[in-house]
């Protein structure tokens, strides 16, 4: 088996495992509301933030928006407990959930704001992805004006 085949198999297994976790209801322990500062290392808090973020993404994929909302809240709580308090990826996912819920105007505006902030901060991967995804979500809800703006600004970037 070539390295690329091994990598693809690992990715497929990770996605399948994640989907099974979401469907089964198994989740990592949430951050207790009364957790004392320093009860988790910053590295562990960041890793758990990412786990909860991924769980939220998978919950959106299977249409369980209530689980997605709760997972976003946990991701945000763990991120605040880490050394990295950049919330753009979490905020973008939260805005995506709001678009799916039908709260399109504010959510699409927030997505574009995140993309523009990332461009300003020279965070190329975040900016380009945010423009692309904002345009895709705008198309999904037939908001072609915002889709055009997202595509135009993203291509210019």
DATAHU-V730629 format. One record per residue. RES is the residue in one letter. PHI is phi in whole degrees, -180 to 180 (NA if undefined). Layout:
BEGIN
res;phi
RES;PHI
RES;PHI
END
This chain:
BEGIN
res;phi
X;NA
X;-75
X;-58
X;-65
X;-67
X;-64
X;-64
X;-62
X;-65
X;-66
X;-64
X;-61
X;-65
X;-64
X;-66
X;-63
X;-61
X;-61
X;-63
X;-66
X;-63
X;-63
X;-69
X;-80
X;87
X;-72
X;-142
X;-68
X;-63
X;-71
X;-72
X;-62
X;-61
X;-104
X;-64
X;-69
X;-55
X;84
X;-73
X;-123
X;-69
X;-61
X;-66
X;-66
X;-61
X;-66
X;-62
X;-68
X;-59
X;-65
X;-61
X;-66
X;-62
X;-63
X;-63
X;-63
X;-60
X;-66
X;-65
X;-63
X;-60
X;-98
X;80
X;-101
X;-72
X;-67
X;-64
X;-61
X;-59
X;-63
X;-68
X;-62
X;-61
X;-68
X;-60
X;-64
X;-63
X;-68
X;-63
X;-63
X;-83
X;-96
X;-80
X;-108
X;-102
X;-70
X;-104
X;-58
X;-66
X;-70
X;-63
X;-66
X;-63
X;-61
X;-64
X;-61
X;-62
X;-66
X;-62
X;-62
X;-75
X;100
X;-94
X;-74
X;-59
X;-63
X;-67
X;-66
X;-61
X;-65
X;-61
X;-67
X;-62
X;-63
X;-62
X;-66
X;-62
X;-65
X;-61
X;-61
X;-85
X;62
X;-95
X;-57
X;-62
X;-66
X;-64
X;-63
X;-63
X;-65
X;-61
X;-62
X;-69
X;-62
X;-63
X;-64
X;-67
X;-64
X;-63
X;-56
X;-104
X;63
X;-98
X;-70
X;-63
X;-67
X;-61
X;-63
X;-62
X;-62
X;-66
X;-62
X;-66
X;-64
X;-67
X;-64
X;-67
END
